[in-house]
Amino acid sequence: MRIDLFLKQSRIVKRRTLAKQMCDGGFVFLNDSKAKAQSNVKVNDIITIYFPSKKVVYKVLGLPEKVINKSQSPLLYDILSEEFYEK
């Protein structure tokens, strides 16, 4: 599954176009390498995202086979760490 689609379906990012822009801008890393929007995600991969106010590291626990509802989306990933930036 493409990383931009995973980020959207897992509801880590609200829109797929935003996920693509984040990948193209160098804010998304897959297993410590810069991720392109078309990079494939597998179970147990590590995704690091640099948001404007924080850095979050996720572990992929599952891949959705179809569109899932909001209550099931947190089951797709585990948050390994979350660091907030100082202002």
C-alpha positions as a Markdown table, in Angstrom:
| # | Residue | x | y | z |
|---|---|---|---|---|
| 1 | Met | 0.0 | 0.0 | 0.0 |
| 2 | Arg | 1.3 | 3.5 | -0.9 |
| 3 | Ile | 2.4 | 5.6 | 2.1 |
| 4 | Asp | 0.2 | 8.5 | 1.2 |
| 5 | Leu | -2.9 | 6.3 | 1.1 |
| 6 | Phe | -2.0 | 4.6 | 4.4 |
| 7 | Leu | -1.6 | 8.0 | 6.1 |
| 8 | Lys | -5.0 | 9.1 | 4.9 |
| 9 | Gln | -6.8 | 5.8 | 5.6 |
| 10 | Ser | -5.3 | 5.5 | 9.1 |
| 11 | Arg | -6.4 | 9.1 | 9.7 |
| 12 | Ile | -2.9 | 10.3 | 10.7 |
| 13 | Val | -3.2 | 12.9 | 7.9 |
| 14 | Lys | -6.7 | 14.3 | 6.9 |
| 15 | Arg | -6.2 | 14.3 | 3.1 |
| 16 | Arg | -4.2 | 12.2 | 0.7 |
| 17 | Thr | -3.0 | 15.3 | -1.1 |
| 18 | Leu | -1.6 | 16.7 | 2.1 |
| 19 | Ala | 0.1 | 13.4 | 2.7 |
| 20 | Lys | 1.7 | 13.6 | -0.7 |
| 21 | Gln | 2.8 | 17.2 | -0.1 |
| 22 | Met | 4.4 | 16.1 | 3.2 |
| 23 | Cys | 6.2 | 13.3 | 1.5 |
| 24 | Asp | 7.4 | 15.5 | -1.4 |
| 25 | Gly | 8.5 | 18.2 | 1.1 |
| 26 | Gly | 10.7 | 15.7 | 3.0 |
| 27 | Phe | 8.7 | 15.6 | 6.2 |
| 28 | Val | 7.9 | 11.8 | 6.1 |
| 29 | Phe | 10.5 | 9.1 | 6.6 |
| 30 | Leu | 10.0 | 5.4 | 6.1 |
| 31 | Asn | 12.5 | 3.2 | 8.0 |
| 32 | Asp | 14.9 | 6.1 | 8.3 |
| 33 | Ser | 14.8 | 7.0 | 4.6 |
| 34 | Lys | 12.9 | 9.9 | 3.0 |
| 35 | Ala | 9.6 | 8.6 | 1.7 |
| 36 | Lys | 8.1 | 9.4 | -1.6 |
| 37 | Ala | 4.3 | 9.4 | -1.8 |
| 38 | Gln | 4.4 | 6.1 | -3.9 |
| 39 | Ser | 6.7 | 4.3 | -1.3 |
| 40 | Asn | 5.2 | 1.0 | -0.2 |
| 41 | Val | 4.3 | 0.4 | 3.4 |
| 42 | Lys | 4.4 | -3.0 | 5.0 |
| 43 | Val | 3.5 | -4.3 | 8.5 |
| 44 | Asn | 6.2 | -3.5 | 11.1 |
| 45 | Asp | 7.6 | -0.5 | 9.1 |
| 46 | Ile | 8.5 | 2.6 | 11.0 |
| 47 | Ile | 7.1 | 5.9 | 9.8 |
| 48 | Thr | 8.5 | 9.2 | 11.2 |
| 49 | Ile | 6.6 | 12.4 | 10.5 |
| 50 | Tyr | 7.8 | 15.9 | 11.2 |
| 51 | Phe | 4.7 | 18.0 | 11.8 |
| 52 | Pro | 5.0 | 21.8 | 12.4 |
| 53 | Ser | 4.9 | 21.4 | 16.2 |
| 54 | Lys | 6.0 | 17.9 | 16.8 |
| 55 | Lys | 7.8 | 14.8 | 15.6 |
| 56 | Val | 5.9 | 11.5 | 15.8 |
| 57 | Val | 7.2 | 8.0 | 15.2 |
| 58 | Tyr | 4.7 | 5.3 | 14.2 |
| 59 | Lys | 4.9 | 1.5 | 13.8 |
| 60 | Val | 2.6 | 0.0 | 11.2 |
| 61 | Leu | 0.5 | -2.8 | 12.8 |
| 62 | Gly | -1.8 | -3.5 | 9.9 |
| 63 | Leu | -2.9 | -2.4 | 6.4 |
| 64 | Pro | -6.5 | -1.8 | 5.6 |
| 65 | Glu | -7.9 | -3.9 | 2.7 |
| 66 | Lys | -10.8 | -1.5 | 2.3 |
| 67 | Val | -12.0 | 1.8 | 3.7 |
| 68 | Ile | -12.4 | 1.5 | 7.5 |
| 69 | Asn | -14.3 | 3.6 | 10.0 |
| 70 | Lys | -12.9 | 6.1 | 12.4 |
| 71 | Ser | -12.9 | 3.8 | 15.4 |
| 72 | Gln | -10.8 | 1.2 | 13.7 |
| 73 | Ser | -8.1 | 3.5 | 12.3 |
| 74 | Pro | -6.0 | 3.6 | 15.6 |
| 75 | Leu | -5.6 | -0.2 | 15.3 |
| 76 | Leu | -3.5 | 0.2 | 12.2 |
| 77 | Tyr | -0.5 | 1.8 | 14.0 |
| 78 | Asp | 1.2 | 2.3 | 17.3 |
| 79 | Ile | 2.8 | 5.6 | 18.4 |
| 80 | Leu | 6.4 | 4.8 | 19.5 |
| 81 | Ser | 7.4 | 8.3 | 20.4 |
| 82 | Glu | 6.2 | 11.9 | 20.2 |
| 83 | Glu | 8.4 | 14.9 | 20.7 |
| 84 | Phe | 7.1 | 18.4 | 20.9 |
| 85 | Tyr | 9.2 | 21.4 | 19.7 |
| 86 | Glu | 9.8 | 24.3 | 21.9 |
| 87 | Lys | 8.6 | 27.7 | 20.8 |
